[in-house]
Structures are given as structure tokens and as C-alpha cells.
């Protein structure tokens, strides 16, 4: 798995708790199911499971041990803790500080701290993250053919990083801002193995430094478990020597999520994304297919290249205030340029379940099983895939 994927993983465990309060309601023609969804929202899903065990357990403190398993990690266990800070008003998302630690059967481990803050009636947002990681994984090579061949090298990636992003709401629902990233990464073979002629030696040691520009239109009714609205984001990162980077590269990404309420509190969610990497980007910053978001059903990094797209849809069926069942399907691809798309599609489909750890803040423990072109994958985590 590339280092960039671990930034995302740490952000999910640290700040998944934070995507919780309501953004402004979507201005749209009421649908027949709106009333049913509003009734679920009005209930606010009060309650934290820990309060039923510990009488004095704070409602705003959430602890979540998250077991998991994958073909790369073996069995793993992550422990995340998040504390919701007092809100300035009821219609503003709660700020949160959090921490996480993870260990896996194959020797991988990670730890991190972070915070997500909402100020000025949610017009000003700040995200900060810092972490240390050691990750043992498989390097499959670059391109569709490398992923199909199934040959790999076992490698180890060590790194530390810090990240900060500040965004301001210029007008209703439209946020724009800047971010900075700094860190180091070292990649080496885990142990000697016979050379694989198709694969380059991935060993390297780099200092990373990037300046990020981000814009986002966010009309979701809830930042963590949305039932209506959409979120569209465009980001562009520059890795440059004036930011302390050992290499020059550009990373661009566009993604959009759309949510529509149906039936008695159910939701249809649709996502589309495109990512491109150019310049001298190391292999772990190339566009990497698979993982929890784009798309479930593939080993993260088995398919990687400069450009990537993925589209998917998901139906979320709310059984009751505690349980949600899901079904999803999608398709995507990696290629050396957009002109090479639509020659080697990578389909995936699966099912899952959600259990609300905190009904007040709608923080859920998730389990998904998905099938892709090369087999199946099982996922444990916190929160929705998108």
C-alpha cells in the first residue's frame, strides 16, 4: 500500500468520528420519502453503547476497537478514540480530537493523532494530522498487466508525516483552502527473494513536501451519514523543492458523491472519481486502485498507474436506528493516460452491514465483503466507504 493510502487510513480512523453534524439542508423539491428521513434525523439517534456498560461514561467520548483481515496484513487490530468538543450551536458540526494505534499480524503498525475543527458557524474548518507508520505490503508493479500477472515483491515502508488543511466558506456550501504536507518515507525489500524480472527494485528513501489547493461544494445534510445532498471536491498538490520535497510531481483529484433518500429512511449513494499523477512521482504516489473507497474488492495497489477513474453505487437499507445493511457495485480502471481508459475495466460488487457505535453522532462500525476480478476482500472499519 502506498504511503498516501496510509494518510487516508489514519484520517479515517482518527477523524471518522468527526464527520458528524449537519451541513445546511439541500434546497430541492421534497421527495415522498423526505418525511420518513426527517423523522430519523429528528430522533438524532441518541445514545452511546458504552453508557449502557459504564454509568458515568461521557456521551461525547467514543472508543472503537476495529478488527480486520486482508491478504496482505493478515489479522489486524486498530484502536481509535475520539472526543467531541462542545459545539458553538446546535446547527454546527462538533469539533473533535482523536488518536489511533494499529498493529497487524504481518508486523505492520501505525500510530497517529489528529483533530477536525469547525468554527464561525462552520464557515472555517481546520484538519490536522500527524503519524508514524511501518507497513509491510506487496509491490505488484505499475500498469494493468502487472496487476494481472500476479507477481509481486514483499516490501516494507517506514515513514512519518504531518498534514494541515484550512478551508473557508466563501459562499453558501462552497469551501476553498490550502494545505501543507511534510514527511519522509523509506521503502526497502522485506527479505531477499529471487528477482522478478518484470518488476523494478522499489527501494528508495525520500523527503516529501507538498502544497495543496482544494475547493469543495458540500450540500450534505450530515457530514458522516448523509441522507441527501452532495459533496464535490477538486484538489491539486504540488511536490516541490521549495516545500522540502526531494522530487517534483503534481497530483490532481476530482471526486463527487451524491445522496438521495428513498423508502423509510433508506439512501442511494453514488460516487465518481478521477485521479492523475505526473512529474517524477514515486510509485507510492501513483493512482492506486482498491481499498475501502475506490473500489472495495481489490488489494490496494495491485493496480496502479498515473491515471485512474472509478464509479460506484450503493444502497443503504436502515433496518432500525442501530443497524444498516448495504449493497454496492462499481467499476474502474488505471492507465498511463486517459486515452488508454476503457480497455481493462475492473468491476467489483459486494454487501455490508453497519452498527451505530454512537446513535447521537451517527458513528458506525462497518463490515463489507466484496468481490473483484482477482478474488474477494473483507473489510472492517469505521464509517461509510463514501
C-alpha positions in Angstrom: 0.0 0.0 0.0 1.3 3.4 -0.8 2.1 6.0 1.9 -0.7 8.2 0.6 -3.1 5.4 1.3 -2.0 5.3 4.9 -2.5 9.1 5.2 -6.1 8.3 4.2 -6.3 5.3 6.5 -5.1 7.3 9.5 -7.5 10.1 8.6 -10.4 7.6 8.6 -9.6 6.1 12.0 -8.7 9.4 13.6 -11.4 11.6 12.1 -14.2 9.3 11.0 -15.8 10.2 14.3 -15.7 13.8 13.3 -17.8 13.8 10.2 -20.9 14.2 12.3 -23.0 17.2 12.4 -25.3 18.6 9.9 -24.4 20.9 7.0 -27.2 23.1 5.6 -30.2 21.4 4.2 -30.3 20.8 0.4 -32.6 23.1 -1.5 -34.6 20.7 -3.6 -38.1 19.6 -4.3 -39.3 17.4 -1.5 -39.4 13.7 -2.3 -42.0 11.3 -1.0 -39.5 9.8 1.4 -38.4 13.1 2.9 -40.7 12.9 5.9 -39.6 9.4 6.9 -35.9 10.5 6.7 -36.7 13.7 8.6 -38.2 11.6 11.4 -35.0 9.6 11.6 -33.0 12.8 11.7 -35.2 14.3 14.4 -34.6 11.3 16.6 -30.9 12.2 16.5 -30.1 8.6 17.2 -29.3 9.4 20.9 -27.0 7.1 22.8 -23.5 5.7 23.1 -23.2 1.9 23.7 -20.6 2.5 26.4 -23.1 4.3 28.5 -25.1 1.1 29.0 -21.9 -0.5 30.5 -20.4 2.4 32.4 -23.0 4.6 34.1 -20.7 7.7 34.0 -19.3 7.2 30.5 -19.2 10.6 28.7 -21.6 10.7 25.8 -19.1 12.6 23.7 -16.2 10.1 24.1 -16.1 7.3 21.6 -13.7 4.3 21.7 -13.7 1.7 19.0 -11.5 -1.4 18.7 -11.6 -2.3 15.0 -10.5 -5.8 14.0 -9.7 -6.6 10.4 -8.3 -9.0 7.9 -6.7 -8.9 4.5 -4.5 -11.0 2.3 -1.6 -8.6 2.9 -1.9 -7.8 6.6 -3.4 -11.0 7.9 -5.3 -10.2 11.1 -5.1 -6.6 12.4 -6.5 -4.6 15.2 -6.8 -0.8 15.4 -7.9 1.2 18.4 -9.4 4.6 17.8 -10.5 7.2 20.3 -12.4 10.4 19.6 -13.7 13.1 21.8 -16.3 15.6 20.6 -15.7 19.2 21.8 -18.6 21.4 22.9 -20.5 22.9 19.9 -20.9 26.6 19.5 -24.5 26.0 18.3 -26.8 23.0 17.5 -26.6 23.6 13.7 -22.8 23.5 13.7 -20.8 20.3 13.4 -18.9 19.3 16.5 -15.1 19.6 16.6 -13.2 16.5 17.6 -9.7 15.4 18.7 -8.6 11.8 18.3 -5.9 9.2 18.4 -5.3 5.8 16.9 -2.9 2.8 17.1 -2.8 -0.2 14.8 -0.9 -3.5 14.8 -1.1 -6.3 12.3 -0.2 -10.0 12.0 2.5 -9.3 9.4 4.3 -6.8 11.5 2.8 -3.6 10.2 2.0 -0.9 12.8 0.9 2.7 12.9 0.0 5.4 15.4 -1.3 8.9 14.9 -3.0 12.0 16.4 -5.4 14.4 14.7 -8.2 16.9 15.0 -11.0 18.3 13.0 -12.3 21.7 14.0 -15.3 23.8 13.0 -15.5 27.5 13.9 -17.5 30.6 13.0 -20.8 28.7 12.4 -18.8 26.1 10.3 -17.5 28.8 7.9 -13.9 28.0 9.0 -12.7 24.4 9.0 -9.3 23.0 10.1 -7.9 19.5 9.8 -4.5 18.5 11.3 -2.9 15.0 11.3 0.4 13.6 12.4 1.5 10.0 12.4 4.2 7.3 12.3 3.9 4.1 10.4 5.6 0.9 9.3 3.8 -1.0 6.6 4.6 -4.4 5.1 2.9 -5.0 1.8 3.2 -6.3 -1.8 4.5 -4.3 -4.7 2.8 -5.6 -7.9 4.4 -3.2 -10.3 2.9 -0.5 -12.5 0.1 -0.9 -15.0 -2.8 -3.2 -15.7 -0.5 -6.0 -17.0 1.5 -6.0 -13.7 -1.7 -6.4 -11.7 -3.0 -9.2 -13.9 0.3 -11.1 -13.8 0.0 -11.5 -10.1 3.8 -11.4 -9.4 4.9 -9.2 -6.6 7.8 -8.2 -4.2 7.4 -8.1 -0.5 8.4 -4.6 0.7 8.5 -2.6 3.9 7.7 1.1 4.0 8.5 3.3 7.0 7.5 6.9 7.3 6.4 9.9 9.4 4.2 12.7 8.3 2.4 15.9 9.3 -0.6 17.4 7.4 -2.7 20.5 7.9 -5.6 21.8 5.8 -7.6 25.0 6.4 -10.8 25.8 4.4 -13.2 28.8 4.4 -16.7 29.0 3.2 -16.7 31.8 0.6 -20.4 31.5 -0.1 -23.1 29.0 0.9 -21.8 25.4 0.7 -18.6 26.4 -1.2 -15.4 26.0 0.7 -11.9 26.6 -0.6 -8.5 26.5 1.1 -4.9 25.4 1.2 -2.9 22.6 2.9 0.6 21.6 3.5 2.2 18.1 3.8 5.6 17.2 5.1 7.3 13.9 6.0 9.7 11.2 5.0 9.4 7.7 3.5 11.8 4.8 3.2 11.0 1.7 1.1 13.1 -1.5 1.1 12.7 -5.2 0.3 11.5 -7.0 3.4 13.7 -10.0 2.8 15.8 -11.5 0.0 13.8 -13.2 -2.7 14.6 -14.3 -6.3 14.4 -11.3 -8.6 11.2 -10.8 -10.5 12.3 -9.7 -14.0 9.1 -7.7 -14.7 9.4 -5.6 -11.5 11.8 -2.8 -10.8 13.6 -2.6 -7.4 11.3 -0.3 -5.4 13.9 0.6 -2.8 14.1 4.3 -2.1 14.4 7.0 0.6 12.6 10.3 0.1 11.7 13.5 1.9 8.2 14.7 1.0 6.8 18.2 0.9 3.7 19.4 -0.8 1.5 22.4 -1.2 -2.2 21.7 -1.7 -5.1 23.7 -3.2 -8.6 22.5 -2.5 -12.1 23.5 -3.3 -15.3 21.8 -2.2 -19.1 22.2 -2.7 -20.8 20.5 0.2 -24.6 20.3 0.5 -24.8 17.1 2.5 -27.3 17.1 5.4 -24.8 15.2 7.5 -21.1 15.0 7.2 -20.8 11.4 8.3 -24.0 9.6 7.5 -25.7 11.8 4.8 -29.2 11.0 3.6 -29.5 13.7 0.9 -27.3 16.3 -0.8 -23.9 16.0 -2.5 -20.2 16.7 -2.0 -17.9 17.6 -4.9 -14.2 18.2 -4.3 -11.3 19.2 -6.5 -7.7 19.2 -5.2 -4.3 19.8 -6.7 -1.0 19.1 -4.9 2.5 20.3 -5.9 5.5 18.5 -4.6 8.4 20.9 -4.9 11.9 21.5 -3.5 10.7 24.8 -2.0 8.4 22.7 0.1 11.3 20.4 1.1 10.5 17.6 -1.4 13.2 15.5 -3.0 11.2 15.3 -6.2 8.8 17.4 -8.3 5.4 16.0 -9.0 1.8 17.0 -9.4 -1.3 15.2 -8.1 -4.8 16.1 -9.2 -8.0 14.6 -8.0 -11.7 15.2 -8.6 -14.5 13.3 -6.9 -18.2 13.7 -6.3 -20.7 11.9 -4.0 -24.5 12.2 -4.4 -27.0 11.0 -1.8 -30.8 10.6 -2.3 -33.3 9.4 0.3 -35.7 6.6 -0.6 -38.3 4.4 1.2 -38.3 4.5 5.0 -35.0 6.2 5.8 -33.0 4.3 3.1 -30.4 6.0 1.0 -29.0 5.6 -2.5 -25.4 6.8 -2.7 -23.4 7.3 -5.9 -19.7 8.2 -6.3 -17.4 9.1 -9.2 -13.7 10.0 -9.1 -10.7 10.7 -11.3 -7.1 11.0 -10.2 -3.9 11.8 -12.1 -0.2 11.9 -11.1 2.5 13.5 -13.2 6.1 14.5 -13.0 8.6 12.4 -11.0 6.0 10.9 -8.6 7.4 7.8 -6.8 5.4 4.6 -7.2 3.6 5.1 -3.9 2.1 8.4 -5.1 0.7 7.0 -8.3 -3.0 6.4 -8.6 -3.8 3.2 -6.7 -6.9 1.1 -7.2 -8.6 -0.8 -4.4 -9.1 -0.4 -0.7 -12.1 0.8 1.3 -13.2 3.6 -1.1 -12.2 3.1 -4.7 -13.0 0.2 -5.1 -13.8 -2.5 -2.5 -12.9 -5.9 -3.8 -9.2 -5.4 -4.7 -5.9 -5.4 -2.9 -4.8 -1.8 -2.6 -2.1 -1.1 -5.0 -2.3 -4.3 -7.1 -3.4 -2.0 -10.0 -1.6 1.4 -10.0 -0.6 3.8 -12.8 -0.6 7.6 -13.5 -4.3 7.9 -14.1 -7.4 6.3 -12.6 -11.1 6.5 -12.5 -13.8 4.7 -10.5 -17.6 4.9 -10.4 -19.9 3.1 -7.9 -23.3 3.0 -6.4 -24.6 1.8 -3.0 -28.0 1.1 -1.4 -28.1 1.7 2.3 -31.1 0.0 4.0 -31.8 1.2 7.5 -33.2 -1.8 9.5 -33.6 0.2 12.7 -31.7 3.1 14.5 -28.8 0.7 15.2 -28.4 -1.4 12.1 -27.9 -0.6 8.4 -27.4 -3.1 5.5 -25.7 -2.2 2.3 -25.3 -3.5 -1.3 -22.8 -1.9 -3.7 -21.3 -2.3 -7.2 -18.8 -0.3 -9.3 -16.2 -0.3 -12.0 -12.9 1.5 -12.5 -9.5 1.3 -14.2 -5.9 2.5 -14.1 -3.9 3.6 -17.2 -0.8 5.5 -18.2 -3.1 8.3 -19.7 -6.9 8.9 -20.1 -6.6 7.8 -23.8 -5.9 4.3 -22.5 -9.1 4.0 -20.5 -11.9 1.5 -21.2 -9.6 -1.3 -22.3 -9.2 -3.1 -19.0 -12.2 -2.5 -16.7 -12.0 -3.6 -13.1 -15.6 -4.4 -11.8 -16.5 -5.1 -8.2 -19.6 -5.7 -6.1 -20.4 -6.6 -2.5 -22.6 -6.4 0.6 -22.1 -5.0 4.1 -23.5 -4.1 7.4 -23.2 -1.1 9.8 -23.7 -0.9 13.6 -24.1 2.5 15.2 -21.5 3.0 17.9 -22.9 6.4 18.8 -26.5 7.0 17.8 -26.2 10.6 18.8 -23.3 11.3 16.4 -24.1 8.5 13.9 -20.7 6.9 14.2 -20.8 3.4 12.9 -18.7 0.2 12.8 -18.7 -1.2 9.3 -18.1 -4.6 7.8 -18.0 -5.2 4.0 -17.4 -8.2 1.8 -16.6 -7.5 -1.9 -15.7 -9.5 -5.0 -13.3 -8.2 -7.7 -11.6 -9.5 -10.7 -8.9 -11.4 -8.7 -10.9 -12.7 -5.8 -12.7 -11.3 -2.7 -11.8 -9.0 0.1 -13.2 -8.5 3.6 -13.2 -5.0 5.3 -13.7 -3.8 8.9 -13.7 -0.1 9.7 -15.4 3.0 11.0 -17.8 4.9 8.8 -19.1 4.6 5.3 -16.9 4.0 2.2 -18.0 7.4 0.9 
